[in-house]
Amino acid sequence: MALRGVCVVELAGLAPGPFCGMILADFGAQVLRVDRPGSSGDVSRLSRGKRSLALDLKRPEGASVLRRLCERADVLLEPFRHGVMEKLQLGPEILQQENPKLIYARLSGFGQSGKFSRVAGHDINFLALSGVLSKIGRSGENPYAPLNLLGDFGGGGLMCALGIVMALFERTHSGKGQVIDANMVEGAAYLSSFLWKTQKTGLWEQPRGQNILDGGAPYYTTYRTADGQFMAVGAIEPQFYELMIKGLGLKSDELPPQMSMTDWPEMKKKFADIFAKKTKAEWCQIFDGTDACVTPVLTLEEVVHHDHSKERGSFFMGGEQDVSPRPAPVLSDTPAIPSPKPDPLVGEHTEEILKEFGFSQKEIDQLTSDKIIESYKPKANL
């Protein structure tokens, strides 16, 4: 796979960090997750393809173990607020002095500097500070966060993975590692570059929820069907809009112009009344295979069984018999091969990892005795 031979030490965290590590593991990196002894493990369920080492970093002996791991690792992925790693004597100045090739990836909410760098936050706070949240929501209603996808996973985990891959590539030229300051606020803002670059084009001149792409247009929104399901409409271009109108049984010459914004509210009501007369399946029969840009809003259960998904193999059965999306993008020669094994238990690979990094059995026994490390041996089901 593309990242074969790359060793990543991932310090356990929530959502964005585990997702970043899972991306790297899916594409071939050897990812070692450092868990806190006694913890419940990865509650985000994003530890596919990783191994677990249970290590107490708050004690000097534990920090010393991590330093030894990082002497031979390619990447350290840490998810803490600014200053936490420095307090543990594990900052980049120390670790990169011992291993100049180490890529030190710092994934945080607000970044490594600035007045918010030491405060707590979640996806909705990161989106709020990035400016993106102000653009999301229906007309006349409060802004709302679209799950926790944009900040945590798009602006956070995915951007951090991109930064790591770029740093690995740059290292092939310089031979040196570097520090990556990946954070959800700036990552989400960067994802929204299209918003910034189109501010003066008239695309967003109306209040939130009244523009073409934010739910204001009758041809770019969702409609409820007769069976309580939904269809998504994205017929922006005139030729696609014409096909949508035809599918609805209407004639465009009997309707207001597509771009007449004053008529949009009334057109929404008209389209809603028509969509409500047929089931989702009936609308799919009308629009599937056309360029009308009208598609069903699939549930997570439905998308797995959709013809398009099945034809492409877009989902697979994981090691714990759960369905997961196939890693993306698809590489023609070195595609990702997600691990079929169950997610690791806390400390499941502690001794195995330490031995690989040159720790003797005597050292491991002492660390165990001192409660610096923990090992968990899964029992075989006979």
Secondary structure, 3 states (H helix, E strand, C coil): CCCCCCEEEEECCCCHHHHHHHHHHHCCCEEEEEECCCCCCCCCCCCCCEEEEEECCCCHHHHHHHHHHHHHCCEEEECCCCCHHHHCCCCHHHHHHHCCCCEEEEEECCCCCCCCCCCCCCHHHHHHHHCCHHHCCCCCCCCCCCCCHHHHHHHHHHHHHHHHHHHHHHHHHHCCCCEEEEEHHHHHHHHCHHHHHCCCCCCCCCCCCCCCCCCCCCCEEEEECCCCCEEEEECCCHHHHHHHHHHCCCCHHHCCCCCCHHHHHHHHHHHHHHHCCCCHHHHHHHHCCCCCCEEECCCHHHHHHCHHHHHHCCEEECCCCCEEECCCCCCCCCCCCCCCCCCCCCCCCHHHHHHHCCCCHHHHHHHHHCCCEECCCCCCCC
